């Protein structure tokens, strides 16, 4: 577990992405005793050169300046407070420490409980609650400092990780896989977005209709991610974890349960064990219902630890007919030559 109280100092007030998310998670981990089973890793600050591998000088200066001024809105959704620049440096640096810990054998897997989140941040723009793209920075670091040749990034946040996709759109050595609600913010992530140049085919998008639940997500990961990953043969798997597809989350329209998240993580963990010696690093992105994000986080750790998974929140309390995704999955399989 990567965590530091500095992440609480990214003060967004009553914004949906606020410090109570981590306070709630840490409270449940302590109350349940699960934190006693975890190795605690302290983050470090990301360096300027590590940031510049993904982001522009202008963006870094914009975030730093907003904090120096005592806080400012960077766009209509994204706020930087007085301490946000420092928190963002430790957020990206926390994920780098997680990568070091896994690759150096300090731990066999890691989950970075960091904020601000990152997967919407592009080279030149903070957006969608994100200041710097933590997972993209960590992936580039793994390439440059550890010499890894093939990295898989899986993203099951309810929103498409446009910033992560952009960072590696022409890079054949990083495969970006995303399942997300579509059409929805930020508007990217259709099936035909597959990469360009040398990176053609190493972006795999699964744009899902609303109301998808455990069965639909399980099919996506078993029928699309598993064969894609086996063909790519990653040396490291990174995961953008969003708990906003949970049925109780008010910012989205999906029907996943806590058990559904555990099933996704189990599939990814099995792939890591099969393909890359278990090297697996996860990082927190979205999720705005405090119970769902807390129990989802605990379930993720339970899967990684081999513990039984508990889902006290249960199945959706309301429910219509599950959407049909057969045609969508067939289109993706055809696009990526999976059959």
Residue pairs with C-beta under 8 A, 6 or more apart in sequence:
1 29
1 35
1 38
1 39
1 40
1 41
1 110
1 111
1 113
1 301
2 41
2 42
2 43
2 94
2 95
2 97
2 98
2 110
2 111
2 112
2 113
2 114
3 22
3 26
3 40
3 43
3 94
3 112
3 113
3 114
4 42
4 43
4 90
4 94
6 43
6 83
6 86
6 87
6 90
7 19
7 22
7 87
7 90
7 91
7 113
7 114
7 115
8 19
8 22
8 23
9 19
9 81
9 83
9 84
9 86
9 87
10 19
10 81
10 83
10 84
10 87
10 88
10 91
10 115
10 116
11 19
11 71
11 81
11 82
11 83
11 84
12 18
12 19
12 79
12 81
13 79
15 79
15 129
16 129
16 251
16 288
17 115
17 116
17 117
17 129
17 286
17 288
19 115
20 290
21 115
21 287
21 288
21 290
21 293
22 113
22 115
24 290
24 291
24 293
24 294
25 113
25 293
25 294
25 297
25 298
26 35
26 113
27 294
28 34
28 294
28 295
28 297
28 298
29 35
29 38
29 297
29 298
29 301
32 298
34 298
34 301
34 302
34 305
34 307
37 301
37 305
37 307
38 301
38 305
39 101
39 106
39 107
41 94
41 97
41 98
41 101
41 106
41 107
41 110
42 97
43 90
43 91
43 93
43 94
43 97
43 112
43 114
44 90
44 93
44 94
44 96
44 97
45 86
45 89
45 90
45 93
46 89
46 90
46 92
46 93
46 96
46 132
46 137
48 60
50 92
50 93
50 96
50 137
50 140
50 141
51 60
51 89
51 92
51 132
51 137
52 60
53 137
53 140
53 141
53 144
54 123
54 132
54 133
54 136
54 137
54 140
54 167
55 121
55 123
55 124
55 132
55 133
55 137
56 123
56 124
58 124
59 121
59 123
59 124
59 125
59 126
59 132
60 132
62 74
62 126
63 74
63 80
63 84
63 85
63 88
63 126
63 131
63 132
64 85
65 72
66 72
66 74
66 80
66 84
66 85
67 80
67 81
67 82
67 83
67 84
67 85
67 86
68 85
70 81
70 82
71 79
71 80
71 81
71 82
71 84
72 79
72 80
73 79
74 80
74 126
74 127
74 131
75 125
75 126
75 127
77 127
77 128
77 129
78 126
78 127
78 128
78 129
78 130
78 131
80 88
80 126
80 131
84 116
84 131
85 131
87 115
87 116
88 116
88 131
88 132
89 132
90 114
91 114
91 115
91 116
91 117
91 118
91 131
91 132
91 134
92 118
92 132
92 133
92 134
92 137
92 138
94 112
94 114
94 134
95 112
95 114
95 134
95 135
95 137
95 138
95 281
95 283
96 137
96 138
96 141
98 110
98 111
98 112
98 138
98 281
98 283
99 110
99 138
99 141
99 142
99 146
99 236
99 238
99 281
100 106
101 107
101 110
102 108
102 109
102 110
102 236
102 279
102 280
102 281
103 142
103 146
103 148
103 236
103 279
108 278
108 279
108 280
109 269
109 272
109 278
109 279
109 280
109 281
109 282
109 304
110 280
110 281
110 282
111 241
111 281
111 282
111 283
111 284
111 297
111 300
111 301
111 304
112 134
112 281
112 282
112 283
112 284
113 284
113 297
114 134
114 283
114 284
115 284
116 129
116 130
116 131
116 132
117 129
117 130
117 134
117 284
117 285
117 286
118 130
118 131
118 132
118 133
118 134
118 135
118 136
118 137
118 163
118 164
118 240
118 283
118 285
119 128
119 130
119 133
119 134
119 135
119 136
119 155
119 157
119 159
119 161
119 162
119 163
119 164
119 240
119 285
120 127
120 128
120 129
120 130
120 133
120 159
120 161
120 162
120 163
120 186
121 127
121 128
121 130
121 131
121 132
121 133
121 136
121 163
122 133
122 162
122 163
122 166
122 167
123 166
123 167
126 132
127 163
127 186
128 159
128 162
128 185
128 186
129 286
130 163
133 163
133 164
133 167
134 283
135 153
135 155
135 161
135 164
135 238
135 240
135 283
136 163
136 164
136 167
136 168
138 238
138 281
138 283
139 151
139 153
139 167
139 168
139 174
139 238
140 167
142 148
142 151
142 236
142 238
143 149
143 151
143 173
143 174
148 235
148 236
149 173
149 235
150 173
150 174
150 175
150 232
150 233
150 234
150 235
151 173
151 174
151 175
151 234
151 235
151 236
151 237
151 238
152 174
152 175
152 177
152 229
152 232
152 234
152 236
152 237
152 238
153 164
153 168
153 174
153 175
153 176
153 177
153 237
153 238
153 239
153 240
154 177
154 178
154 225
154 237
154 238
154 239
154 240
154 268
155 161
155 164
155 176
155 177
155 178
155 179
155 180
155 239
155 240
155 242
155 285
156 178
156 179
156 180
156 217
156 239
156 240
156 241
156 242
156 245
156 261
156 264
157 178
157 180
157 240
157 241
157 242
157 244
157 245
157 285
157 286
158 180
158 181
158 184
158 242
158 244
158 245
158 249
158 251
158 252
158 254
158 286
159 180
159 181
159 184
159 185
159 186
159 242
159 244
159 252
159 286
160 178
160 180
160 182
160 184
160 186
160 188
160 189
160 205
160 207
161 176
161 178
161 180
161 240
161 285
162 186
162 188
162 189
164 176
164 178
164 240
165 176
165 178
165 188
165 189
165 193
165 203
165 205
167 174
168 174
168 176
168 199
168 202
168 203
169 195
169 196
169 199
169 203
170 195
170 196
170 197
170 198
170 199
171 198
171 199
171 202
172 195
172 198
172 199
172 201
172 202
173 202
174 199
174 202
175 202
175 203
175 204
175 228
175 229
175 232
175 234
176 202
176 203
176 204
177 204
177 205
177 206
177 224
177 225
177 228
177 229
178 189
178 204
178 205
178 206
179 206
179 208
179 217
179 220
179 221
180 189
180 205
180 206
180 207
180 208
181 207
181 208
181 209
181 210
181 212
181 245
181 252
181 253
181 254
182 189
182 190
182 207
182 208
182 209
183 207
184 252
189 205
189 207
190 205
190 207
191 205
191 206
191 207
191 328
191 331
191 332
191 335
192 335
193 203
193 205
194 200
194 201
194 202
194 203
194 204
194 205
194 335
194 336
195 201
195 202
195 203
201 336
202 232
204 224
204 225
204 228
204 332
204 336
205 332
206 220
206 224
206 328
206 332
207 328
208 216
208 220
208 254
208 323
208 325
208 328
209 323
209 325
209 328
210 253
210 254
210 323
211 253
211 254
211 255
211 320
211 322
211 323
212 245
212 254
212 255
212 256
212 322
212 323
212 325
213 247
213 254
213 255
213 256
213 257
213 260
213 316
213 319
213 322
214 255
214 256
214 257
214 259
214 260
214 263
215 322
216 322
216 323
216 325
217 245
217 256
217 260
217 263
217 264
218 260
218 263
218 264
218 267
219 325
219 329
220 325
220 329
221 263
221 264
221 267
221 268
222 267
223 329
223 333
224 329
224 332
224 333
224 336
224 338
225 267
225 268
225 271
226 267
226 271
227 338
228 336
228 338
229 237
229 271
229 275
230 271
230 274
230 275
233 275
234 275
234 276
235 276
235 279
236 276
236 279
236 280
236 281
237 268
237 271
237 272
237 275
237 276
237 279
237 280
237 281
238 281
238 282
238 283
239 265
239 268
239 280
239 281
239 282
239 283
240 283
240 285
241 265
241 282
241 283
241 284
241 285
241 287
241 296
241 300
242 285
242 286
242 287
243 249
243 261
243 286
243 287
243 289
243 292
243 293
243 296
243 297
244 251
244 252
244 254
244 286
244 287
244 288
245 252
245 254
245 255
245 256
245 260
245 261
246 254
246 256
246 257
246 258
246 261
246 287
246 289
246 292
246 293
246 296
246 313
247 254
247 255
247 256
247 257
247 315
247 316
247 317
248 289
248 291
248 292
248 313
249 287
249 288
249 289
249 292
250 288
250 289
251 286
251 288
255 316
255 319
255 322
257 311
257 313
257 314
257 315
257 316
258 292
258 295
258 296
258 299
258 309
258 310
258 311
258 312
258 313
259 299
259 309
259 311
261 296
261 299
261 300
262 299
262 300
262 302
262 303
262 309
262 311
265 282
265 299
265 300
265 303
265 304
266 303
268 280
269 278
269 280
269 303
269 304
272 278
272 279
272 280
280 304
282 300
284 297
287 293
287 296
291 313
292 313
295 310
295 311
295 312
295 313
298 310
299 309
299 310
299 311
301 307
302 308
302 309
302 310
303 309
332 338
333 339
